[in-house]
């Protein structure tokens, strides 16, 4: 995907999350966009938040998948 399109999606999902901070799907998409743009620390923040929201919703396997994404980006991540 082009960098310009990614930036448009980035802005879109940031707006969605400002209105709905617990929107898990938007948070995961934003994390993927950050990852694609090479902004790993931002991606990690979004994946961590998503994993907590997923666990809170009773979706442990999905929460583990989000944690795995964190560890792929930051193997030393301890949270």
MMTF fields as JSON, N, C-alpha, C and O atoms, coordinates in Angstrom:
{
  "mmtfVersion": "1.0.0",
  "mmtfProducer": "UNKNOWN",
  "numBonds": 315,
  "numAtoms": 316,
  "numGroups": 79,
  "numChains": 1,
  "numModels": 1,
  "chainsPerModel": [1],
  "groupsPerChain": [79],
  "chainIdList": ["A"],
  "bondAtomList": [4, 2, 8, 6, 12, 10, 16, 14, 20, 18, 24, 22, 28, 26, 32, 30, 36, 34, 40, 38, 44, 42, 48, 46, 52, 50, 56, 54, 60, 58, 64, 62, 68, 66, 72, 70, 76, 74, 80, 78, 84, 82, 88, 86, 92, 90, 96, 94, 100, 98, 104, 102, 108, 106, 112, 110, 116, 114, 120, 118, 124, 122, 128, 126, 132, 130, 136, 134, 140, 138, 144, 142, 148, 146, 152, 150, 156, 154, 160, 158, 164, 162, 168, 166, 172, 170, 176, 174, 180, 178, 184, 182, 188, 186, 192, 190, 196, 194, 200, 198, 204, 202, 208, 206, 212, 210, 216, 214, 220, 218, 224, 222, 228, 226, 232, 230, 236, 234, 240, 238, 244, 242, 248, 246, 252, 250, 256, 254, 260, 258, 264, 262, 268, 266, 272, 270, 276, 274, 280, 278, 284, 282, 288, 286, 292, 290, 296, 294, 300, 298, 304, 302, 308, 306, 312, 310],
  "bondOrderList": [1, 1, 1, 1, 1, 1, 1, 1, 1, 1, 1, 1, 1, 1, 1, 1, 1, 1, 1, 1, 1, 1, 1, 1, 1, 1, 1, 1, 1, 1, 1, 1, 1, 1, 1, 1, 1, 1, 1, 1, 1, 1, 1, 1, 1, 1, 1, 1, 1, 1, 1, 1, 1, 1, 1, 1, 1, 1, 1, 1, 1, 1, 1, 1, 1, 1, 1, 1, 1, 1, 1, 1, 1, 1, 1, 1, 1, 1],
  "groupList": [{"groupName": "UNK", "atomNameList": ["N", "CA", "C", "O"], "elementList": ["N", "C", "C", "O"], "formalChargeList": [0, 0, 0, 0], "bondAtomList": [1, 0, 2, 1, 3, 2], "bondOrderList": [1, 1, 2], "singleLetterCode": "X", "chemCompType": "L-PEPTIDE LINKING"}],
  "groupTypeList": [0, 0, 0, 0, 0, 0, 0, 0, 0, 0, 0, 0, 0, 0, 0, 0, 0, 0, 0, 0, 0, 0, 0, 0, 0, 0, 0, 0, 0, 0, 0, 0, 0, 0, 0, 0, 0, 0, 0, 0, 0, 0, 0, 0, 0, 0, 0, 0, 0, 0, 0, 0, 0, 0, 0, 0, 0, 0, 0, 0, 0, 0, 0, 0, 0, 0, 0, 0, 0, 0, 0, 0, 0, 0, 0, 0, 0, 0, 0],
  "groupIdList": [1, 2, 3, 4, 5, 6, 7, 8, 9, 10, 11, 12, 13, 14, 15, 16, 17, 18, 19, 20, 21, 22, 23, 24, 25, 26, 27, 28, 29, 30, 31, 32, 33, 34, 35, 36, 37, 38, 39, 40, 41, 42, 43, 44, 45, 46, 47, 48, 49, 50, 51, 52, 53, 54, 55, 56, 57, 58, 59, 60, 61, 62, 63, 64, 65, 66, 67, 68, 69, 70, 71, 72, 73, 74, 75, 76, 77, 78, 79],
  "secStructList": [7, 7, 2, 2, 2, 2, 2, 2, 2, 2, 2, 2, 2, 2, 2, 2, 2, 2, 2, 7, 6, 6, 7, 2, 2, 2, 2, 2, 2, 2, 2, 2, 2, 2, 2, 2, 6, 6, 7, 2, 2, 2, 2, 2, 2, 2, 2, 2, 2, 2, 2, 2, 2, 2, 2, 2, 6, 6, 7, 2, 2, 2, 2, 2, 2, 2, 2, 2, 2, 2, 2, 2, 2, 7, 6, 6, 7, 7, 7],
  "xCoordList": [0.846, 0.0, 0.895, 1.953, 0.469, 1.281, 1.325, 0.42, 2.382, 2.585, 1.477, 1.04, 1.027, -0.035, -1.344, -2.038, -1.676, -2.89, -2.787, -3.745, -1.615, -1.42, -1.64, -2.257, -1.132, -1.295, -2.768, -3.213, -3.517, -4.95, -5.671, -6.498, -5.353, -5.951, -5.535, -6.333, -4.288, -3.788, -4.649, -5.096, -4.877, -5.695, -7.115, -7.702, -7.666, -9.028, -9.162, -10.067, -8.275, -8.387, -8.067, -8.603, -7.219, -6.977, -8.248, -8.547, -8.989, -10.254, -11.281, -11.994, -11.346, -12.275, -11.969, -12.876, -10.688, -10.305, -10.483, -10.687, -10.41, -10.654, -12.126, -12.457, -13.007, -14.43, -14.788, -15.686, -14.08, -14.37, -13.065, -12.562, -12.52, -11.215, -11.162, -10.077, -12.302, -12.306, -12.683, -13.06, -12.578, -12.855, -11.641, -10.627, -11.769, -10.638, -10.213, -9.02, -11.161, -10.843, -10.058, -9.062, -10.499, -9.796, -8.393, -7.442, -8.268, -6.965, -5.996, -4.823, -6.491, -5.63, -5.231, -4.1, -6.159, -5.84, -4.818, -3.902, -4.981, -4.024, -2.641, -1.633, -2.596, -1.313, -0.65, 0.557, -1.431, -0.887, -0.369, 0.651, -1.068, -0.622, 0.684, 1.615, 0.76, 2.011, 3.15, 4.259, 2.864, 3.886, 4.354, 5.552, 3.414, 3.721, 4.558, 5.423, 4.285, 5.021, 6.374, 7.136, 6.674, 7.941, 7.95, 9.014, 6.789, 6.682, 6.37, 5.274, 7.367, 7.182, 6.751, 5.921, 7.291, 6.921, 5.433, 4.774, 4.91, 3.485, 2.657, 1.608, 3.14, 2.442, 2.375, 1.336, 3.476, 3.516, 2.485, 1.758, 2.418, 1.435, 0.015, -0.783, -0.288, -1.641, -1.917, -3.008, -0.935, -1.119, -1.291, -2.099, -0.551, -0.674, -2.077, -2.731, -2.521, -3.866, -4.919, -5.861, -4.755, -5.714, -5.729, -6.795, -4.56, -4.514, -5.27, -5.961, -5.14, -5.86, -7.364, -8.136, -7.784, -9.205, -9.758, -10.869, -8.997, -9.424, -9.574, -10.544, -8.623, -8.705, -9.928, -10.633, -10.173, -11.327, -12.641, -13.621, -12.651, -13.844, -13.983, -14.939, -13.033, -13.097, -12.627, -13.113, -11.677, -11.117, -9.62, -8.783, -9.283, -7.882, -6.992, -5.839, -7.483, -6.639, -6.289, -5.162, -7.255, -6.996, -6.036, -5.187, -6.182, -5.272, -3.849, -2.892, -3.717, -2.39, -1.791, -0.593, -2.618, -2.131, -1.602, -0.58, -2.292, -1.829, -0.51, 0.382, -0.391, 0.859, 2.005, 3.141, 1.693, 2.713, 3.217, 4.414, 2.308, 2.712, 3.646, 4.609, 3.355, 4.231, 5.63, 6.623, 5.701, 7.012, 7.768, 8.999, 7.065, 7.743, 8.425, 9.501, 7.79, 8.343, 9.37, 10.34, 9.147, 9.983, 10.196, 9.523, 11.124, 11.314, 11.596, 11.32, 12.139, 12.473, 11.317, 11.458, 10.174, 9.026, 8.586, 8.405, 8.418, 8.142, 6.69, 6.242, 5.967, 4.608, 3.728, 2.54],
  "yCoordList": [-1.168, 0.0, 1.235, 1.245, 2.262, 3.463, 4.199, 4.094, 4.924, 5.683, 6.719, 6.972, 7.313, 8.313, 7.691, 8.274, 6.508, 5.826, 5.44, 5.579, 4.956, 4.576, 5.76, 5.632, 6.91, 8.109, 8.526, 8.998, 8.352, 8.672, 7.729, 8.163, 6.443, 5.481, 5.767, 5.627, 6.165, 6.512, 7.605, 7.476, 8.667, 9.781, 9.308, 9.671, 8.491, 7.996, 7.198, 7.461, 6.23, 5.392, 6.161, 5.836, 7.157, 7.988, 8.758, 8.932, 9.217, 9.912, 8.954, 9.301, 7.756, 6.757, 6.496, 6.443, 6.335, 6.024, 7.214, 7.026, 8.414, 9.552, 9.584, 10.051, 9.083, 9.015, 7.729, 7.72, 6.64, 5.329, 4.659, 3.781, 5.048, 4.532, 3.025, 2.445, 2.395, 0.948, 0.148, -1.02, 0.779, 0.103, -0.771, -0.285, -2.042, -2.969, -3.1, -3.077, -3.235, -3.405, -2.208, -2.381, -1.009, 0.198, 0.254, 0.669, -0.162, -0.142, -1.117, -0.798, -2.31, -3.289, -2.826, -3.04, -2.2, -1.683, -0.552, -0.465, 0.301, 1.389, 0.826, 1.314, -0.185, -0.821, -1.368, -1.211, -2.008, -2.564, -1.458, -1.627, -0.341, 0.791, 1.349, 1.603, 1.541, 2.015, 1.058, 1.483, -0.218, -1.23, -1.109, -1.164, -0.945, -0.81, 0.438, 0.444, 1.492, 2.744, 2.731, 3.693, 1.647, 1.558, 2.29, 2.554, 2.612, 3.32, 2.281, 2.238, 1.458, 0.285, 0.614, -0.097, 1.669, 1.982, 2.342, 1.985, 3.04, 3.357, 2.087, 1.91, 1.214, -0.054, -0.868, -1.444, -0.912, -1.658, -1.105, -1.87, 0.208, 0.822, 0.392, 0.059, 0.404, 0.039, -1.445, -1.811, -2.305, -3.737, -4.05, -4.907, -3.373, -3.596, -3.196, -3.937, -2.035, -1.591, -2.551, -2.907, -2.965, -3.906, -5.221, -5.794, -5.702, -6.974, -6.873, -7.811, -5.747, -5.545, -5.488, -6.067, -4.79, -4.711, -6.076, -6.431, -6.839, -8.177, -9.092, -9.844, -9.028, -9.845, -9.451, -10.31, -8.15, -7.638, -8.132, -8.356, -8.3, -8.776, -10.296, -10.849, -10.972, -12.427, -13.136, -14.219, -12.527, -13.103, -13.377, -12.674, -14.402, -14.63, -15.0, -14.571, -15.771, -16.148, -14.942, -14.82, -14.054, -12.839, -11.919, -11.258, -11.885, -11.089, -11.626, -10.855, -12.935, -13.551, -13.211, -12.95, -13.213, -12.862, -11.423, -11.147, -10.518, -9.13, -9.05, -8.281, -9.847, -9.886, -10.436, -9.97, -11.419, -11.984, -10.914, -10.841, -10.087, -8.993, -8.03, -7.531, -7.77, -6.899, -7.497, -6.801, -8.782, -9.432, -9.554, -9.591, -9.617, -9.616, -8.28, -8.222, -7.215, -5.873, -5.501, -4.797, -5.978, -5.613, -6.846, -7.006, -7.72, -8.971, -8.812, -9.72, -7.674, -7.459, -6.846, -6.563, -6.64, -6.03, -6.91, -8.118, -6.309, -7.084, -6.984, -7.839, -5.975, -5.789, -6.915, -6.951],
  "zCoordList": [0.0, 0.0, 0.0, 0.63, -0.701, -0.794, 0.545, 1.372, 0.717, 1.951, 2.137, 3.26, 1.041, 1.115, 1.61, 2.443, 1.094, 1.543, 3.014, 3.774, 3.402, 4.801, 5.725, 6.782, 5.319, 6.154, 6.253, 7.299, 5.165, 5.204, 6.164, 6.966, 6.079, 6.997, 8.439, 9.366, 8.614, 9.94, 10.566, 11.705, 9.825, 10.313, 10.602, 11.621, 9.695, 9.868, 11.163, 11.956, 11.386, 12.577, 13.854, 14.914, 13.777, 14.951, 15.328, 16.51, 14.319, 14.595, 15.193, 16.134, 14.642, 15.172, 16.642, 17.473, 16.957, 18.336, 19.275, 20.475, 18.753, 19.641, 20.062, 21.152, 19.187, 19.515, 20.255, 21.097, 19.936, 20.52, 20.966, 20.265, 22.095, 22.516, 22.753, 22.78, 22.921, 23.163, 21.912, 22.006, 20.75, 19.487, 19.144, 18.643, 19.422, 19.275, 17.815, 17.512, 16.929, 15.508, 14.975, 14.272, 15.305, 14.864, 15.471, 14.809, 16.722, 17.381, 16.717, 16.521, 16.371, 15.707, 14.303, 13.867, 13.616, 12.275, 12.366, 11.549, 13.356, 13.549, 13.875, 13.364, 14.71, 15.039, 13.781, 13.597, 12.918, 11.673, 10.753, 10.084, 10.723, 9.897, 10.436, 9.672, 11.758, 12.357, 12.02, 11.696, 12.101, 11.804, 10.355, 10.075, 9.45, 8.028, 7.755, 6.879, 8.521, 8.356, 9.066, 8.967, 9.779, 10.481, 11.815, 12.375, 12.316, 13.595, 14.674, 15.233, 14.938, 15.796, 17.213, 17.78, 17.8, 19.183, 19.282, 20.259, 18.285, 18.272, 18.062, 18.68, 17.19, 16.951, 18.235, 18.559, 18.959, 20.216, 21.195, 21.828, 21.32, 22.228, 21.872, 22.748, 20.582, 20.147, 20.369, 20.803, 20.073, 20.298, 21.782, 22.139, 22.643, 24.092, 24.558, 25.293, 24.129, 24.512, 23.975, 24.682, 22.728, 22.134, 22.901, 23.126, 23.304, 24.032, 25.359, 25.755, 26.036, 27.302, 27.065, 27.829, 26.005, 25.683, 25.293, 25.688, 24.526, 24.12, 25.335, 25.432, 26.253, 27.464, 28.286, 28.815, 28.389, 29.131, 28.517, 29.228, 27.191, 26.481, 26.527, 25.983, 27.175, 27.273, 26.024, 25.697, 25.319, 24.096, 24.285, 23.718, 25.083, 25.432, 24.241, 24.194, 23.293, 22.161, 21.299, 20.819, 21.107, 20.35, 21.114, 20.515, 22.441, 23.271, 23.164, 23.093, 23.153, 23.012, 21.652, 21.551, 20.604, 19.265, 19.241, 18.613, 19.92, 19.99, 20.766, 20.406, 21.829, 22.604, 21.751, 21.843, 20.933, 20.041, 19.075, 18.797, 18.566, 17.671, 18.395, 17.812, 19.674, 20.469, 20.547, 20.336, 20.848, 21.016, 19.703, 19.706, 18.587, 17.293, 17.038, 16.445, 17.491, 17.293, 18.35, 18.069, 19.565, 20.715, 21.587, 22.606, 21.2, 21.933, 23.428, 24.212, 23.818, 25.234, 26.018, 27.208, 25.361, 26.028, 27.202, 27.044, 28.359, 29.566, 30.056, 30.82, 29.636, 30.148, 29.665, 29.983]
}
